[in-house]
Amino acid sequence: MKRTPRTTRTNRTKRAVAALALAAATAVGLSACMPPGYYGASGTLDNGDQKSMHVVVFNGWDEDTAASYLWKYVLEQKGYDVQLTNSDVAPAYSGLASGDYDVVFDTWLPNTHKQYMDTYGEQLTDLGSWNDQASLELAVPEYSDIDSIDELKAHASEFGNKIIGIEPAAGETKVVSDDVIPQYGLDGMDFITSSTPAMLADLKASIAKKEDVVVTLWRPHWAYDAFPIKDLKDPKGALGKNEEIHTIAKKSIEDDFPTASKWMKHFSMDSDTLYSLENALVNSGAKTSEYPAITKKWASEHKDFVDSLTSSK
């Protein structure tokens, strides 16, 4: 049998030791560059939370976009990796129930998203309400002659016999279709659904031409700051009472994120503060790729509020 020379074995040993030393030095160097609290390969922060969080964001729901980018910024400052994924409402709840997503910040209760909570509620965790000033609305320009939904039928032709809606799967779409239209006898009007951006574009274009238009809208929304519009009174209460916006998470959220889930339970944001962030993001004309930088700037201008989001124990 051929023997390995002692010098060769010695060189191999030296190289192995050197490699281990290099690996150790690299690990130390990398740890110095990591965000505070990061343990490394385990993917766990020193507060007991998983490092990676997956937030699902409802397509077209601007308050959800604002809240999600806000929490992405806040959590990443604490060392988390936060991924945002846009989705329609139905698959978002299905994904939360299956654990594909960790959290969504825009569940309206008790009415708008009731059907999804009825379906998936046992597989989800309600982390509480962060805004209690939410309401569904039918809105028209301030210059329109009508002030109530019960006047709409008689003036339908002035509005092109159309009600401009948002996404077909949205909770408000179901409320308008199943409750508002039949209760107010608006079956003769076309209820057009496509997307929130399309509805807002229609609203903007109509106002620019001083034309009448009626759209499905909701509060809080930046459109109330951006356009001269008014809500139609709802004497039959078909749109439901004011609602709360809840943070809804997967079933295991408190096990996987014991610290962040506590922060989110204490999350509160009034409508004026929300409008401010919505306007900075969605109504600014900025590209989505610019949202993180805009959120960072907004956070620096609202430091006390942002700091308060993670001050609860």
C-alpha angles and dihedrals in degrees: 000000000000113000124219110237115249091237091056092050089048092051091049090051091050091049092050092050090048091050091051091048091050091049091050092048091048091051091051091048093049093047089055089057095047122101115266114286099017114142098192128227094018090070091224130122123223090251089066096256127126110254098228122065126183115207121191117211124201113240110249097006101121096188087056091052090051096047092045096051089045092055092042089057094044095048095044088055085060094052102267126135107227124192121193119204123185117221143161114259101256098052090042092062091043089053092049091050092051093045095245088122127037104207148352123202101203114068112140114210149229095008121010099057097023093116091059094046089049089053102040105015096111089057094049140069122226108215092187142258123309098180127030098181098082123130140163115237147180105220134193134178115282090244093060114114096228127078103179138050090236088066094054098083093058091048098039094119091058087060094048089255087280138122109197111218138178133236115349092230095050118118091234090055090059092047093051093044098043102033116013100045097047095040093052096037094243095144090117091065122083112243103210117197127182118119143327093249090052091050092050091047090052091048093049094047093048093050091048088057093040091241127148116254134165120206138178108247140156141211129272095045132133091230089081089063095040103047136040096246138141135201119245114237114251106210093171092052090230093147091056131236126301112295140208126239110230135195107232122190142177118281095258097047095116092050095047097037108023093161102039091046089057090051091050092049088060095043113128129167126173121219097253092055090046092050088054093056093040091053092048091052116025101023096043096080089239123147118249089247088064095053097091092055092045091050091050091053092046090049091054089053092049098038098146092053094045093048090051092061092073100031096092116100 
